């Protein structure tokens, strides 16, 4: 049975050992781009593992193309977090200086030394600037030297596949279209996806069928080299991963079957966090646990940002007073932007634990100055109603679904 229908079986321990000893490791575009989203230590840990495998790594041409097109925008997006400092400064100027100092005068209120309070604000602003500046020094500058890009260039020189010619692409385009129509994995979940670059022709097969092109180029490489393939991919949509009763249990059966049929080699997939975990086991490496946690957290956050939750996941009484069943598109987009900004801040400030510590410090600081701030309630609004309002358990995303991520059991809230 296993010999005939092996793609329906989880690889045996011997097969996993052979995979890690003989396979070529292929990395999808999002794995490389996510390196720009990690803290320096996490980025170095993942690159260290890839460097250990540098004799057995390879990139499809399409991955290199997508990475090159998207890299600058990802860096710029990450650097956008530094604009938060100016917003803090605006708060000091607008809320404190204008609304409090001008109202109470230079001598201050009878129970407040406004000069001391202003000094506290300036100290907090300076501390935030210093923290962000330190983080920025470790983050690539799109207009300057990109040490990460230099490191990737060195790793993958001579290890990138050839592009399809225009003639070959024209011949393959009908097959790509047929696969999308018949929902043959991978890629059909991106059928309506916009091109990476807004100036790209959406009808150009290279811009329209990215995942299928990557898959075909991987198969061609496996046929030529006669080697097993391990694909590391952080795209966790259902057109890559097999789901049974709502749980993701491994690569799509069709992908393993197609690789066996066309190249006659073993094929398996990992997300980046699972790849790091398994590398410890098979390569005898030691990696910090916080590295795996950050990579997993980043993957989950990316999933959340690309999935619009159903309306019952929103705390509508407080955030959406509209009588409409669905929040407006503008509201959804605003929420996604806020989620992204928070995740960027978490990464830049050293991960979840450090971010939570700074949040607690900020909350303590706000409690200290609360007596000196003017009331901001809307007319007729009762403060206690706002303070006591909270979302119900039904408003929370199912964290078990998002966090459970062994190589056999991934989150299932990932499709767009």
C-alpha positions as CSV (number, residue, x, y, z in Angstrom):
1,X,0.0,0.0,0.0
2,X,2.6,2.5,1.0
3,X,4.7,1.8,-2.1
4,X,1.8,2.5,-4.4
5,X,0.1,5.3,-2.4
6,X,3.0,6.8,-0.5
7,X,1.8,10.4,-0.9
8,X,-1.1,9.6,1.4
9,X,1.3,8.5,4.2
10,X,3.4,10.6,6.5
11,X,7.1,9.9,5.6
12,X,8.7,7.3,7.8
13,X,11.5,8.1,10.1
14,X,13.9,6.6,7.6
15,X,12.4,8.7,4.8
16,X,12.7,11.9,6.9
17,X,16.4,11.0,7.7
18,X,17.1,10.5,4.0
19,X,15.3,13.7,3.1
20,X,17.5,15.7,5.5
21,X,20.7,13.9,4.3
22,X,20.1,14.1,0.6
23,X,17.4,16.7,-0.2
24,X,17.9,20.1,-1.8
25,X,16.3,22.8,0.3
26,X,14.2,25.3,-1.7
27,X,12.9,28.5,-0.2
28,X,9.8,30.4,-1.2
29,X,9.7,34.2,-1.7
30,X,8.0,34.9,1.6
31,X,10.7,33.0,3.6
32,X,13.3,35.4,2.2
33,X,11.2,38.5,2.6
34,X,10.4,37.6,6.2
35,X,14.1,37.9,7.0
36,X,13.5,41.7,6.9
37,X,10.7,41.4,9.4
38,X,12.7,39.6,12.1
39,X,14.9,40.9,14.9
40,X,18.6,40.7,14.2
41,X,19.2,37.6,16.4
42,X,16.3,35.7,14.8
43,X,17.5,36.6,11.4
44,X,21.0,35.5,12.2
45,X,19.8,32.1,13.6
46,X,17.8,31.3,10.5
47,X,20.6,32.4,8.1
48,X,23.0,30.3,10.2
49,X,20.9,27.2,9.5
50,X,20.7,28.0,5.7
51,X,24.5,28.5,5.6
52,X,25.0,25.1,7.2
53,X,23.0,23.7,4.2
54,X,24.6,26.0,1.6
55,X,25.8,23.1,-0.6
56,X,22.2,21.9,-0.9
57,X,20.1,25.0,-1.3
58,X,18.5,26.4,-4.5
59,X,16.0,29.1,-5.6
60,X,13.6,28.9,-8.5
61,X,14.1,31.9,-10.8
62,X,10.6,33.1,-10.1
63,X,11.4,33.3,-6.3
64,X,14.4,35.5,-7.1
65,X,12.3,37.7,-9.3
66,X,9.5,38.2,-6.8
67,X,12.0,38.8,-4.0
68,X,13.8,41.4,-6.0
69,X,10.6,43.2,-6.9
70,X,9.2,43.2,-3.3
71,X,12.3,43.7,-1.1
72,X,12.4,47.5,-1.1
73,X,8.7,47.8,-0.3
74,X,9.1,45.4,2.6
75,X,12.0,47.3,4.0
76,X,10.2,50.6,3.6
77,X,7.2,49.2,5.3
78,X,9.3,48.1,8.3
79,X,11.0,51.4,8.5
80,X,7.6,53.2,8.7
81,X,7.4,52.3,12.4
82,X,9.9,55.1,13.1
83,X,7.2,57.6,12.3
84,X,5.6,56.7,15.6
85,X,8.1,59.0,17.4
86,X,6.8,62.0,15.6
87,X,3.3,61.1,16.6
88,X,4.4,60.9,20.3
89,X,5.9,64.3,19.9
90,X,2.6,65.6,18.4
91,X,0.8,64.3,21.5
92,X,3.2,66.2,23.8
93,X,2.8,69.4,21.7
94,X,-0.9,69.2,21.0
95,X,-2.4,67.6,24.1
96,X,0.0,68.7,26.8
97,X,1.4,72.0,25.7
98,X,-1.7,73.5,24.1
99,X,-4.6,71.9,26.1
100,X,-2.9,72.0,29.6
101,X,-0.1,74.5,29.7
102,X,-2.0,77.2,27.8
103,X,-5.1,76.5,29.8
104,X,-3.5,76.6,33.2
105,X,-0.7,79.1,32.5
106,X,3.0,78.8,33.1
107,X,2.6,78.6,36.8
108,X,0.5,75.4,36.4
109,X,-2.4,74.0,38.3
110,X,-2.5,74.1,42.1
111,X,-1.7,70.4,42.3
112,X,0.6,70.0,39.3
113,X,4.1,71.2,38.5
114,X,3.7,71.5,34.7
115,X,7.4,72.0,34.0
116,X,8.2,68.7,35.8
117,X,5.4,66.9,33.9
118,X,6.7,68.3,30.6
119,X,10.2,67.1,31.5
120,X,8.8,63.6,32.1
121,X,7.2,63.6,28.6
122,X,10.5,64.7,27.0
123,X,12.4,62.0,28.9
124,X,9.9,59.4,27.7
125,X,10.2,60.7,24.1
126,X,14.0,60.6,24.2
127,X,13.9,57.0,25.6
128,X,11.6,56.0,22.7
129,X,13.8,57.7,20.2
130,X,16.9,56.0,21.5
131,X,15.2,52.5,21.5
132,X,14.0,53.0,17.9
133,X,17.3,54.4,16.7
134,X,19.1,51.4,18.1
135,X,16.7,49.1,16.3
136,X,17.0,51.1,13.1
137,X,20.8,50.7,13.2
138,X,20.3,47.0,12.9
139,X,17.7,47.2,10.2
140,X,18.5,47.5,6.4
141,X,18.3,50.9,4.8
142,X,16.8,50.6,1.3
143,X,18.8,53.6,0.1
144,X,22.1,52.5,1.7
145,X,24.1,49.4,2.3
146,X,22.0,46.2,2.8
147,X,24.1,43.7,4.6
148,X,21.3,41.1,4.6
149,X,21.1,41.3,0.8
150,X,24.9,40.9,0.5
151,X,24.6,37.9,2.7
152,X,21.8,36.4,0.6
153,X,23.7,37.2,-2.6
154,X,26.7,35.3,-1.3
155,X,24.6,32.3,-0.3
156,X,22.7,31.9,-3.5
157,X,25.2,32.9,-6.1
158,X,25.1,30.1,-8.7
159,X,22.1,28.5,-7.0
160,X,19.2,30.1,-8.9
161,X,17.4,28.5,-11.7
162,X,17.0,29.8,-15.2
163,X,13.9,31.8,-16.3
164,X,11.4,30.5,-18.8
165,X,11.8,32.0,-22.3
166,X,8.9,34.0,-23.7
167,X,8.1,31.1,-26.0
168,X,8.1,28.5,-23.2
169,X,5.9,30.8,-21.0
170,X,3.4,31.2,-23.8
171,X,3.2,27.5,-24.2
172,X,2.8,26.9,-20.5
173,X,0.2,29.7,-19.9
174,X,-2.8,27.6,-21.0
175,X,-1.8,24.8,-18.7
176,X,-1.4,27.3,-15.8
177,X,-4.8,28.7,-16.6
178,X,-6.4,25.2,-16.6
179,X,-4.9,24.4,-13.3
180,X,-6.3,27.5,-11.7
181,X,-9.8,26.8,-13.2
182,X,-9.7,23.2,-12.0
183,X,-8.3,24.3,-8.6
184,X,-5.2,22.1,-9.0
185,X,-2.5,23.0,-6.4
186,X,-0.6,25.2,-5.9
187,X,-1.5,28.8,-6.7
188,X,-5.3,28.7,-7.4
189,X,-6.0,30.7,-4.2
190,X,-4.1,33.6,-5.8
191,X,-6.2,33.6,-9.0
192,X,-7.5,37.1,-8.2
193,X,-4.3,38.4,-6.7
194,X,-2.9,41.7,-8.0
195,X,0.6,41.7,-9.5
196,X,3.5,42.5,-7.1
197,X,4.4,45.7,-8.9
198,X,1.4,47.9,-9.9
199,X,3.2,48.6,-13.2
200,X,3.3,44.9,-14.1
201,X,0.9,43.6,-16.8
202,X,-1.7,41.5,-14.9
203,X,-2.1,39.3,-18.0
204,X,1.6,38.4,-18.2
205,X,1.8,34.8,-17.1
206,X,5.0,35.6,-15.0
207,X,2.9,38.0,-13.0
208,X,-0.4,36.0,-12.9
209,X,0.8,32.5,-12.1
210,X,3.7,33.0,-9.6
211,X,3.1,29.9,-7.4
212,X,2.5,27.5,-10.3
213,X,5.7,28.8,-12.1
214,X,7.7,28.2,-8.9
215,X,6.3,24.7,-8.6
216,X,7.0,23.8,-12.2
217,X,10.6,25.1,-11.9
218,X,11.1,23.0,-8.7
219,X,9.9,19.9,-10.5
220,X,12.2,20.6,-13.5
221,X,15.1,21.0,-11.1
222,X,14.2,17.7,-9.2
223,X,14.1,15.8,-12.6
224,X,17.5,17.1,-13.6
225,X,19.3,16.5,-10.3
226,X,17.4,13.4,-9.3
227,X,17.3,14.6,-5.7
228,X,14.6,14.8,-3.0
229,X,13.1,18.2,-2.4
230,X,12.3,20.0,0.9
231,X,10.4,23.2,0.3
232,X,10.4,25.9,3.0
233,X,7.3,28.1,2.5
234,X,5.4,30.4,4.8
235,X,2.3,30.5,2.6
236,X,-0.1,28.4,4.6
237,X,-3.1,28.5,2.3
238,X,-5.0,25.4,1.3
239,X,-3.5,25.3,-2.2
240,X,-0.2,24.2,-0.6
241,X,-1.3,22.3,2.5
242,X,-3.5,19.2,3.0
243,X,-6.4,19.7,5.4
244,X,-8.4,16.9,7.1
245,X,-11.4,17.8,9.2
246,X,-10.2,21.4,9.4
247,X,-6.7,20.6,10.5
248,X,-3.6,21.0,8.3
249,X,-1.5,17.8,8.3
250,X,1.2,18.3,5.7
251,X,1.8,19.1,2.0
252,X,-1.1,18.6,-0.4
253,X,-1.3,15.0,-1.5
254,X,-1.5,16.2,-5.1
255,X,1.9,17.9,-4.8
256,X,3.7,14.9,-3.4
257,X,2.0,12.7,-6.0
258,X,2.9,15.0,-8.9
259,X,6.6,15.2,-7.7
260,X,6.8,11.4,-7.5
261,X,5.1,11.0,-10.9
262,X,7.2,13.5,-12.8
263,X,10.5,13.4,-11.0
264,X,10.3,10.2,-9.0
265,X,11.7,11.7,-5.8
266,X,10.5,12.4,-2.3
267,X,9.0,15.8,-1.5
268,X,8.1,17.4,1.7
269,X,7.4,21.0,3.1
270,X,7.9,23.0,6.2
271,X,7.0,26.4,7.4
272,X,10.1,28.4,8.6
273,X,9.4,27.8,12.3
274,X,9.0,24.1,11.8
275,X,12.1,24.1,9.5
276,X,14.2,25.6,12.4
277,X,12.8,23.0,14.8
278,X,13.6,20.1,12.6
279,X,17.1,21.5,11.8
280,X,17.9,21.2,15.4
281,X,17.1,17.5,15.3
282,X,18.6,16.5,12.0
283,X,21.6,18.9,11.8
284,X,22.4,18.7,15.5
285,X,22.1,22.5,16.0
286,X,21.1,24.6,19.0
287,X,18.7,27.5,18.3
288,X,17.2,29.8,20.8
289,X,13.6,29.0,21.6
290,X,12.7,32.7,21.2
291,X,13.8,32.5,17.6
292,X,11.2,29.8,16.8
293,X,8.6,31.7,18.8
294,X,9.3,34.9,16.8
295,X,9.3,33.2,13.5
296,X,6.0,31.5,14.3
297,X,4.5,34.7,15.7
298,X,5.5,36.6,12.5
299,X,3.9,33.9,10.3
300,X,0.7,34.0,12.4
301,X,0.6,37.7,12.2
302,X,1.0,37.7,8.4
303,X,-1.9,35.2,8.2
304,X,-4.1,37.6,10.3
305,X,-3.2,40.5,8.1
306,X,-4.2,38.7,4.9
307,X,-7.4,37.2,6.2
308,X,-10.5,39.3,6.9
309,X,-12.2,37.7,9.9
310,X,-15.9,37.2,9.8
311,X,-18.1,40.0,11.3
312,X,-18.7,38.0,14.5
313,X,-15.0,38.3,15.3
314,X,-15.3,42.1,15.7
315,X,-16.3,43.7,19.0
316,X,-19.0,45.7,17.2
317,X,-20.8,47.4,20.1
318,X,-17.7,49.6,20.9
319,X,-15.7,49.7,17.7
320,X,-18.5,49.5,15.1
321,X,-21.6,51.4,16.3
322,X,-22.9,51.3,12.7
323,X,-26.1,49.2,12.2
324,X,-24.5,47.5,9.2
325,X,-23.8,43.8,9.6
326,X,-20.3,44.2,8.0
327,X,-17.8,46.9,8.9
328,X,-16.8,49.1,6.0
329,X,-13.8,48.3,3.9
330,X,-12.1,51.5,5.2
331,X,-12.6,50.2,8.8
332,X,-11.2,46.8,7.9
333,X,-8.2,48.4,6.2
334,X,-7.6,50.6,9.3
335,X,-7.7,47.6,11.6
336,X,-5.2,45.8,9.4
337,X,-2.9,48.8,9.4
338,X,-3.0,49.0,13.2
339,X,-2.3,45.3,13.5
340,X,0.7,45.6,11.2
341,X,2.1,48.6,13.1
342,X,1.8,46.8,16.4
343,X,3.7,43.8,15.0
344,X,6.4,46.0,13.6
345,X,6.8,47.6,17.0
346,X,7.0,44.2,18.7
347,X,9.7,43.1,16.4
348,X,11.7,46.3,16.6
349,X,11.6,46.4,20.4
350,X,12.9,42.9,20.9
351,X,9.9,40.6,20.8
352,X,6.7,40.0,22.7
353,X,8.1,40.0,26.2
354,X,10.1,43.2,25.8
355,X,7.1,44.9,24.1
356,X,4.8,43.8,27.0
357,X,7.2,45.2,29.5
358,X,7.3,48.6,27.7
359,X,3.5,48.6,27.5
360,X,3.2,48.0,31.2
361,X,5.6,50.9,31.8
362,X,3.6,53.2,29.6
363,X,0.3,52.2,31.4
364,X,1.9,52.9,34.8
365,X,3.1,56.3,33.5
366,X,-0.4,57.2,32.2
367,X,-1.9,56.2,35.5
368,X,0.5,58.6,37.2
369,X,-0.4,61.6,35.0
370,X,-4.1,60.8,34.7
371,X,-5.1,63.2,37.5
372,X,-3.4,66.1,35.6
373,X,-5.2,65.5,32.2
374,X,-8.4,67.2,31.3
375,X,-11.5,64.9,30.8
376,X,-12.0,63.7,27.2
377,X,-15.5,62.1,27.4
378,X,-17.9,62.7,24.6
379,X,-21.1,64.5,25.6
380,X,-23.4,62.2,27.5
381,X,-20.8,59.4,27.6
382,X,-20.3,57.6,30.9
383,X,-16.6,56.8,31.5
384,X,-17.4,53.7,33.6
385,X,-19.2,52.2,30.6
386,X,-16.1,52.5,28.5
387,X,-13.8,51.2,31.2
388,X,-15.9,48.1,31.9
389,X,-16.7,47.2,28.2
390,X,-14.7,44.3,26.9
391,X,-15.0,41.8,24.1
392,X,-16.6,38.4,24.7
393,X,-14.8,35.1,24.2
394,X,-16.5,34.9,20.8
395,X,-14.7,38.1,19.7
396,X,-11.2,36.5,20.1
397,X,-9.4,34.7,17.3
398,X,-9.0,31.0,18.1
399,X,-5.3,31.1,19.2
400,X,-5.1,27.3,19.2
401,X,-5.8,27.4,15.5
402,X,-3.2,30.0,14.9
403,X,-0.4,28.7,17.2
404,X,-0.5,25.0,16.7
405,X,2.3,24.5,14.2
406,X,4.1,21.2,14.2
407,X,5.3,19.9,10.9
408,X,2.1,17.7,10.8
409,X,-0.4,20.1,12.2
410,X,-0.5,23.7,11.1
411,X,-2.9,26.5,11.7
412,X,-6.0,26.3,9.5
413,X,-7.1,30.0,9.6
414,X,-4.8,30.9,6.8
415,X,-6.5,31.1,3.5
416,X,-7.3,34.4,1.9
